Amino acid sequence: MDFSNLIQTVLIYALPVLFAITVHEAAHGYVARHFGDDTAYMMGRLTLNPLKHIDPIGTIAMPLLLYFATSGAFLFGYAKPVPVNFGHLRHPKRDMVWVALAGPASNFVQAILWAVVFVALRGFGVQERFFIEMAQAGMLVNLVMWAFNLFPLPPLDGGRVLAGLLPRGGAQQIMARIEPFGFFIVMGLVIAGIVGTWWLRPLMNAGYFVLNLMMSPLVALLR
């Protein structure tokens, strides 16, 4: 293991990852409050302070362990979920969809902003590798979080969206029964390569296509 490369990689990814997880979790809380649930606010989680959202195991220990164990081939981590009491929402079934979508949406917006930074750096002739790679890392991290969290299985945001869109009754009961085991099911699908091949890769390709499309006018302007 090349520790100098590891340190450089950590420094490049640190800021994008902190922003990605902090804004993602805060977005859930802000939208939940907008629709009537003050739980996150009352618990001090309605903040952009990353220390409030970092989970020592999921945000730091697990990614580092996986990095060493797989030589950087597989990484996974998570932040402390912002508490949301869906029963406090004015229209729980409908509003939970917007609360769930807020996190992935915030990541896609951040991917756009990092793309603007990348294009601007290139356009103004900045050659500093550290900043170029940080902008690229920002796009990658946020597109991964956007796509992965939209996977339609609870407790991921996509599972919440699906539960909110399904008709009341048997389908929602099935989703509720799956949720306690959802994390382990998702991890099994990730390790088996199913999530990466059939979900992450197609969505991320689509995400990069949209970013390239959106950045085209800026690229042309800075030439």
Secondary structure, 3 states (H helix, E strand, C coil): CCHHHHHHHHHHHHHHHHHHHHHHHHHHHHHHHHCCCCHHHHCCCCCCCHHHCCCHHHHHHHHHHHHHHHCCCCCCCCCCCCCCCHHHCCCHHHHHHHHHHHHHHHHHHHHHHHHHHHHHHHHCCCCCHHHHHHHHHHHHHHHHHHHHHCCCCCCCHHHHHHHHHCCCCHHHHHHHHHHHHHHHHHHHHHHCCHHHHHHHHHHHHHHHHHHHHHHHHHHHHHC
